[in-house]
Amino acid sequence: MPENGVGRREMLGAAGVAACGLALAGCGSGDAKAQPSLKGKVIAKTADVPVGGGKLIEDLKVVVTQPTQGVFMAFSSICTHKGCAVSTPKENVIRCACHGSEFAADSGQATKGPATAPLASFKIKVEGDGIVVV
């Protein structure tokens, strides 16, 4: 390890995080940019998102959760560790089957590694029975 305390792995990790932020609208470090074609469109129906669980919308790479009754959240379905797709949320946990990372369904925060960065979040609103990207 060099004298400044930053080794090759740490430098490569920092470079990867920086590249990830450029490529994936923050890659979990903030709000994800909705694709222009998604803005204003219904991505899920409220009835399809169970309380304490969620719905994975694979073609849009989005996961929608309902951590508590009437509270809906949307996140990128791409794990911030190695880019695998996460699975359908259960028991208020979003899991990545590739390496075991877990994320909180109410915040997208990484709660179990190896992922340390949160899932990118989408701004959404409920309109009638639909969940819409803002």
Protein Blocks (a to p, Z undefined) as FASTA:
>chain_A
ZZkopafklmmmmmmmmmmmmmngonopaccdddfklgopafbdfklmcghiacddfkno
pacddfbghiacdddfbdfklopacdddeehiacdfknopacdfklopafbdfbfbdcdd
dddddehjaccdZZ
